[in-house]
């Protein structure tokens, strides 16, 4: 059952909403997608599983998302990464499994890099990446920009695209795209030093499954499993998708515990 009200923490002047369920390790840390929030079907399913099994579960909304403060258009990968690391360090103390959906998969991979650099490699037990979208600004957005998009970026600093999931359009800013280049992970080997399991729909219209195959090519040093769901879309929130997510998580739990 979802907590009635979230905690709020300050990260560089931004008010970040957090829901934290105390419990056993290894814990689970949820990292949502672009323009999503921590009350979606996948996060709520994970919370229900954590409540039933007694595991720790931590989730938050990035600035400009959900219950957190700030404007969505002010967000960048670096800011959302900073917030995610702050929540991770504030609310978790033992080994965790990062579950990253879409853009959250990119945030998860960057978190691992930052934690490894800080000497905290033992804090991450495994990664579960769902339709991961690492480097989506440079790999998936920039190549598709048309002339009017580039003109809008140059003249007003952003452009809009309709959203399939919400009434408001997605806003892509020049700052987001430029900052995305600084956070690229698909440029060399990504060492996570832990098991990685990727769930990817083959009917994903937003992050094609070939992008997941490319990610696997950058994870050659790790224990990586890629599960392709032939009829799965980007959200992977159907009952059978949620069941697969939980089964995959339980498999990773057995390896981490």
C-alpha positions in Angstrom: 0.0 0.0 0.0 1.4 3.4 -1.0 2.5 5.7 1.8 0.0 8.6 2.2 2.7 11.3 1.9 6.2 11.2 0.7 9.4 12.5 2.5 10.9 15.6 1.0 14.7 16.2 0.8 16.6 19.2 -0.5 19.1 18.5 -3.3 20.9 21.7 -4.4 17.8 23.7 -3.7 15.4 21.3 -5.4 12.7 19.7 -3.3 12.7 15.9 -4.1 9.8 13.6 -3.1 10.8 10.2 -1.7 8.9 7.2 -0.6 11.0 4.7 1.5 9.8 1.4 2.8 12.0 0.0 5.5 13.0 -3.7 5.2 15.6 -6.3 4.6 18.5 -6.2 2.3 19.1 -6.4 -0.5 16.8 -3.5 -1.1 15.3 -2.2 -4.3 15.8 1.3 -5.7 13.3 2.4 -8.4 14.5 4.9 -11.1 11.6 6.0 -13.3 11.5 7.3 -16.9 11.4 10.6 -18.7 8.2 12.5 -17.6 7.0 9.6 -15.4 6.5 9.4 -11.7 7.0 7.0 -8.8 3.3 6.0 -8.6 3.1 4.1 -11.9 2.2 0.5 -12.3 5.7 -0.9 -12.2 6.8 1.0 -9.1 3.5 0.2 -7.3 4.0 -3.5 -8.2 7.5 -3.4 -6.8 6.2 -1.7 -3.6 3.6 -4.4 -3.2 6.2 -7.1 -3.6 8.5 -5.4 -1.1 5.7 -5.1 1.4 4.8 -8.8 1.1 8.4 -10.1 1.2 9.8 -7.6 3.8 12.4 -6.0 1.5 13.5 -2.4 1.6 12.1 -0.3 -1.3 13.1 3.2 -2.2 11.7 5.4 -4.9 11.6 9.1 -5.8 10.4 11.6 -8.3 13.1 13.6 -10.2 12.8 17.4 -10.1 10.0 18.5 -12.4 8.3 15.1 -12.1 5.4 13.9 -10.0 5.4 15.3 -6.5 8.9 16.9 -6.6 9.4 20.6 -7.0 10.9 22.4 -9.9 10.0 22.8 -13.6 10.3 19.8 -15.9 12.0 22.1 -18.6 14.8 22.9 -16.1 15.8 19.2 -15.8 18.9 17.6 -17.2 20.5 14.1 -16.8 23.1 15.6 -14.5 20.5 17.1 -12.2 18.4 13.9 -12.1 21.5 11.8 -11.5 22.5 14.1 -8.6 19.1 13.7 -7.1 19.1 9.9 -7.5 22.5 9.6 -5.8 21.4 11.8 -3.0 18.3 9.7 -2.4 20.4 6.5 -2.6 22.9 7.7 -0.1 20.4 9.2 2.3 17.9 6.3 2.5 19.9 3.1 1.8 22.8 1.7 3.7 23.2 -1.9 2.5 23.4 -3.7 -0.9 20.7 -2.6 -3.4 19.3 -3.7 -6.7 18.7 -0.8 -9.1 15.6 -1.1 -11.2 15.7 1.5 -14.0 12.9 2.0 -16.5 13.6 3.8 -19.8 15.6 6.9 -18.9 15.9 5.4 -15.5 18.1 2.7 -17.1 20.5 5.5 -18.1 20.4 7.0 -14.7 21.1 3.6 -13.1 24.2 3.0 -15.3 25.5 6.5 -14.5 24.9 5.9 -10.8 27.0 2.7 -11.0 29.8 4.7 -12.6 29.7 7.4 -10.0 29.5 4.9 -7.1 32.4 2.9 -8.4 34.5 6.1 -8.8 33.6 7.0 -5.1 34.7 3.5 -3.9 31.2 2.3 -3.2 31.1 -0.6 -5.7 29.8 -3.0 -3.1 26.6 -1.0 -2.7 25.2 -2.3 -6.0 24.1 -6.0 -6.1 22.5 -6.1 -9.5 20.7 -4.0 -12.2 17.3 -4.7 -13.6 16.8 -2.5 -16.7 13.4 -2.2 -18.3 13.3 -0.8 -21.9 16.6 1.0 -21.0 17.2 4.3 -22.9 20.9 5.2 -22.2 22.1 8.1 -24.2 18.6 8.6 -25.7 19.2 12.3 -26.3 22.1 11.7 -28.7 21.2 8.2 -29.9 17.4 8.4 -30.4 16.4 12.1 -30.3 19.1 14.1 -32.2 19.3 11.8 -35.2 15.5 12.4 -35.8 15.5 16.1 -35.4 14.0 17.9 -38.4 14.8 21.4 -39.5 12.1 23.1 -37.5 13.2 21.3 -34.4 16.8 22.5 -34.8 15.5 26.0 -35.5 13.4 25.9 -32.3 16.3 24.8 -30.3 18.5 27.6 -31.7 15.8 30.3 -31.4 13.9 29.5 -28.2 16.1 26.8 -26.5 13.5 23.9 -26.7 11.1 22.1 -28.9 8.0 20.0 -28.1 6.7 16.6 -29.2 3.3 15.1 -28.4 3.2 12.5 -25.6 1.5 9.2 -26.0 1.0 8.9 -22.2 0.0 12.4 -21.0 -2.0 15.4 -22.2 1.0 17.7 -22.0 3.7 17.4 -24.7 7.3 16.3 -24.0 9.7 19.3 -23.9 13.3 18.7 -25.1 15.6 21.6 -24.2 19.0 22.5 -25.6 20.3 22.1 -22.0 19.0 18.6 -21.8 20.5 17.6 -25.1 23.9 19.2 -24.5 24.1 17.8 -21.0 23.1 14.4 -22.3 26.3 14.3 -24.4 28.3 14.8 -21.2 26.7 11.7 -19.6 27.0 9.3 -22.5 27.7 5.7 -21.5 27.7 4.0 -24.9 31.2 5.1 -25.8 33.2 2.2 -24.3 33.0 -0.7 -21.9 30.5 -0.2 -19.0 31.8 -2.1 -15.9 29.0 -2.7 -13.5 30.7 -5.5 -11.5 27.3 -7.1 -10.9 24.6 -9.1 -12.8 22.5 -7.1 -15.3 19.2 -8.3 -16.6 17.5 -6.3 -19.4 13.7 -6.6 -20.2 12.9 -5.2 -23.7 9.8 -5.2 -25.8 10.2 -5.9 -29.5 7.2 -3.7 -30.3 8.7 -0.7 -28.5 8.0 2.3 -30.6 10.1 4.7 -28.5 13.2 2.7 -27.7 13.8 0.0 -30.4 15.0 -3.3 -29.2 18.2 -2.8 -31.3 19.1 -0.2 -28.7 19.1 -2.8 -26.0 21.3 -5.0 -28.2 23.7 -2.1 -28.5 23.8 -1.7 -24.8 24.7 -5.4 -24.3 27.7 -4.8 -26.6 29.0 -2.3 -24.1 28.6 -4.7 -21.2 31.0 -7.5 -22.2 32.7 -7.8 -18.9 29.5 -8.4 -16.9 27.0 -11.2 -16.4 24.3 -9.9 -18.7 20.9 -11.4 -19.7 18.6 -9.9 -22.3 15.0 -11.0 -22.3 13.1 -9.9 -25.5 9.3 -9.8 -25.2 8.1 -10.3 -28.7 4.8 -8.5 -28.3 5.9 -6.1 -25.6 5.7 -2.3 -25.9 7.7 0.4 -24.2 5.8 0.6 -21.0 5.9 -3.2 -20.3 3.1 -2.7 -17.8 0.6 -5.4 -18.8 -0.1 -8.1 -16.1 2.2 -10.6 -17.8 5.0 -7.9 -18.1 4.7 -7.1 -14.4 4.8 -10.8 -13.5 8.0 -11.2 -15.6 9.5 -8.1 -13.9 8.9 -9.7 -10.4 10.2 -13.1 -11.5 13.3 -11.5 -12.9 13.8 -9.5 -9.7 13.4 -12.6 -7.6 16.1 -14.3 -9.7 18.5 -11.5 -9.1 17.6 -11.5 -5.4 18.7 -15.1 -5.1 22.1 -14.2 -6.7 22.7 -11.1 -4.5 21.6 -12.5 -1.2 
